[in-house]
């Protein structure tokens, strides 16, 4: 990739690109790539995973689900091209491993790497170019425990690193880094007999990326991590021994302060001061609580900061899967709206998943026209999960 503009803008507005004329108060954070669906199964159901059934990629969405895994252990690998219709060297890669220690607990670890491609920097056409490769990554571990027969909780720790600075004007430029924790819970009912089918309820929550702000240099602005609250629930229609349909709904909200309205007139005596809303120069912990009531337009604007998604998955003999979903975000808060489709195939202990996204917003998604791939290797008996 030869241009500097695309990757640098991508780093900060990957989820918040806007195209309308009216002013907006879009919430921006550091390392927004951690909110991108890294696996094709979740992507096929409109980027949802907090309340779906357990799989190899539960680490990103709800690590508490690992306590209900039907396999002893597994390894998952995914690859997601990004802005594939413009460049060919921006991508998100993910590697995940989980292990059911016993019938009550599990551990997992994952590594995510977001490459923003190569950038050539030169002062004139004949100068030898300086090649820069900005990137971001996370590494996390989790532990999940079933607190009862039907409910589990998990805690995860995460290291985040964002290397976006170009070492041209400042040879001492360094990467920003931080750490965060997740707190998650998951409920899965027993199979319930109804008149013409069996059913099973699912529900989950996850407060993710709760941690200190990230700072890229000593004099620069501190950036909030994308601390996020996810709530989801669903129901599995077990039609017979071969056919199952799962439906799921999910809502998300960034637990980050809303940007206030500030005085932008340099000739004003109150230049830079907050005119409406609350000051967003607060600690990350205070920002979590402030995020529920600091929108300048009040409760109506707070509601616009929630995103919602609906998804469905059809499974035949737990070997062939079809998925679809719809995601919606307010036009004033990012305008992400898309329909997704996905499919999965299982051969012995190997799962292959693919997904595709159709943008339904005036603001085109960076993942438009992109196939996402996932590969999972499961080990151990498929009936490893037992009641206790």
Secondary structure as UniProt FT lines:
FT   HELIX           4..13
FT   TURN            14..16
FT   HELIX           32..35
FT   HELIX           40..44
FT   TURN            45..46
FT   TURN            56..57
FT   HELIX           58..61
FT   HELIX           63..68
FT   STRAND          73..81
FT   TURN            84..86
FT   STRAND          90..100
FT   STRAND          105..116
FT   STRAND          119..121
FT   TURN            125..126
FT   STRAND          130..132
FT   STRAND          135..146
FT   STRAND          151..163
FT   TURN            167..169
FT   TURN            171..172
FT   STRAND          176..188
FT   STRAND          192..193
FT   STRAND          198..210
FT   STRAND          214..215
FT   STRAND          222..223
FT   STRAND          228..238
FT   STRAND          243..254
FT   STRAND          261..262
FT   TURN            266..267
FT   TURN            269..272
FT   STRAND          274..276
FT   HELIX           284..290
FT   TURN            291..292
FT   TURN            296..298
FT   HELIX           299..304
FT   STRAND          306..316
FT   TURN            317..319
FT   STRAND          320..328
FT   HELIX           331..333
FT   STRAND          337..347
FT   TURN            348..349
FT   STRAND          350..359
FT   TURN            366..369
FT   STRAND          372..379
FT   TURN            382..383
//
